[in-house]
Amino acid sequence: MDDLNTIDKAAMFLSTGLMFLGIVVLGFVETLTGQPHFPIATEGGEVVAYGTFGPTLRTGLVIAGLVVLLVYAVYKLATPVEPATDETTDVSTAD
């Protein structure tokens, strides 16, 4: 796991950032603003109040993070694995 290249790091940071923003940051902002965490509807089913951010925004950010991970997984499956090279030198003793 020590040999992460730029694409590995970018995929991890981007997917983590999108999901963290969608779940933690926007949830914390909604908590601070005191908005309801779920849609409030009337008896007829009409939605009258959402939180600070619509559910489509939060869901979209989380799904975008998962899509980045999916694309990264497809990339890793399509990329051939480089064979490991043993760089140790064989030191033989002379008689």
Secondary structure, DSSP 8 states (H G I E B T S, - for coil): -----HHHHHHHHHHHHHHHIIIIIHHHHHHHHT--SS-EE-TTS-EEE--SS-HHHHHHHHHHHHHHHHHHHHHHHHS----------------
